[in-house]
């Protein structure tokens, strides 16, 4: 009888390891509930840039927000020159 519980325990631990390793059903993608950057439409002014505040993530700023701002600035600079 003890061997039955030992096999059951090993199977249970194996199942937990498989799910933790991502071999079970995949998790749904995370959804951000952070508000978008509050930037005006059209060209940005220096005052707009000075007021930008990025949401802080676990390991720094949210890359998507920084990328969005940098892309807008790059496009705006390309249009100037």
N, C-alpha and C positions, 0 to 999 in steps of 0.2 A: 504494500500500500504506500509506503514511503517513496518508492521509485515513481509511482504515478504522480505524486505531488511534485517531485523533483522535475519530471518531464514537463508537467504543467507550468511550473515556475520558469523553466528555461524557455518554453514556447511564449509565455507572456513577456518575458524580458526581450526575446527576439522580436516580437511584434512591436514593442515600444521603441526599440532601436531602429526598426525599419521605418516607422512613422517619423521618428525624429530625424532620420537621414533623408527624408523626402521621398521615400519609395511608396508611401501610402497615397491617399488622395491629396492633390495639391491644395494649398491654401489660396483663398481668394486674394487678388491683388489689393494692396492697401489703398485706402481712399483718404486723401488729404482734406482735412476740414479747415485748413488755414485760409484766411481771406487772401485774395489776390493782391498784388501790389497796387497801391492806390496812386496811379500815375495818370496825368491828363492825356487826352488824345492829342495827336499832332506833335510838333517838335518840343523837345524838352529844354527847359531853361536850367541854368545853374542852380537856381533856388529849388527846383524840383529834385535835382540830384542830392542836394544837401538835406532834404527832408526824407529821403528814402530810408526806411528801416526794414531790414530783412527779418523774417521769423527765424528764430534760433532752433536748430534741430539738435539731435543727440550729439552729433560730432561736428557742429559748426552751423553755417548758414545752409539753407535749402538750395541746392545746386540749381534746381529748375528756375527759381526766382532770380538768381544771379545771372544765369544764362539768358533769361528773357530780357533783363535790363541791358546786358552787354550786347545782345543782338540788336536791340533798338538803337543803342548808341552807335554801333558800327554802321547800321543802315543810314542813320542820320548823317554821320560823317561822310559816308560814300556819296550821298546826295549833294553835299556841299562842294566836294572837290572832285 
